[in-house]
């Protein structure tokens, strides 16, 4: 009888730990879901800028406009060469931007890139990433 109640007590403790772990996991998932929704809402505006550097590399810059009007600028680590982008919409956008004097960042041609997931995957595939 004592052995049975010991096993039931251990099972209850394990069930309690599992329940707490599930609740914590659900809270973490809810946090990231809400964060993603807020960043993609009208409160936050995300711009992805591609900058063609003088050495032929294309650098991605992500700019987030916060609700208070402040900017967060993050330069992404990955760069790819302009030659890898031949035949893509990015190449055409850079050709058009070269004709406009106001589409430059520190002398380098830059474009505001509003892409779909499919376009981003195509660019990563062409760049070998």
N, C-alpha and C positions, 0 to 999 in steps of 0.2 A: 504494500500500500504506500509506503514511504517512497519507494522507487518510482511508482507511477506519478505521485504528486511532484516529485523532483523533476521528472521528464516534462510534465505539464507546465511547471514553472519555467523551465529552460525554454520550452517551446513558446511560452507567452512572451518571454524576454526577447527571443529571436524575432518573433512576429512584430513586437514593438519597434525593434531596430529597423526591420524591413519597412514598416509603415513610415517611420521618420525619414528613412532614406528616399522613399518614393515621394513623400511630400517635398523634401528639399529639391529633388530632381525636378519635380513639377514647377516649383517656384523659380528655379533657375531657367527652365525652358520658357516660362511665362515672361520673365524679365527680358530675355533676348527677343522674344516675339514682340513685346510692347516696344522695346527699343527700336527694332527694325521698323515697326509701323510708324512710330513718331518721326524717325529720320526720313521716311518717305512721305510724310504728310506735308501739308502746306507750311507747317511751322519751320521745318528745316528744308533747305533747298541744296541739293548736291549737284555740283558741276564737275565734269571730268574734262580736263583740258589736256590736249596732246601738244607737246612742244617739240619741234624738229630742231635738234641741236646742230651746231655748225659742223660737227664731225659725222653727220649723217644718221645719228641715232635719234630715235623718237622716245621721249620721256613722258610718262603719264603723271599728271598732277591732279589731285582730288581737292576740291574746295567745297567746304560746307558752310553755308550761311545759317547761323543760329537765329532763333526767334528774336533775340535782342539786336540783331544786325551785325554782330561780330563774325569774323571769318576764321575758320580753321583750315589751314593749308597743309596738305600732306603730299610729299613727293614719293611716288611709288618706286620701289627699288628696281623693278623690272624695266628694262629698256629693250627696244628692238630696233633693228636697222630699217631705214626707209626702203632699202632694196627688197626686203622681205614683204613689204606692203604693196608691191606692184600689182595692179589690177583690183585693188580693194577700194571701197568707198573712202578710206582714209587718204589714199593717194590723190583721189579727185578733190577731196576737201582741202588738202594742202596746196594743190595747184591753184584753186580758187583763192585761198588765203594769201598766197604770195602776191596776188595782184592788189590786195587791200593794204594800205599802209598802217591801218589801225589794228591789224591782227598780228601784233608782234609782242613778245615778252623778252626784254633785254636784247633786242635785235634779232631774236630767233622767231621764225614763223610759228604761230600757235593757232589751234582750232578748238572750239568747244565741241566735244564729241558726245552726242546723245545717241547711244547705241542700244541695240536689243541684246539679249543674252546670246542669241545665235551669232550676231556680228562679233561679239567679244570672243566667243568660242572659235570662230573662223580666224580671227586675228591671232589668238594664242596657238592655234594649230599651224598656221602659216609661219609663225615665229619659232615653232619647234618647242613650245612649252606645254 
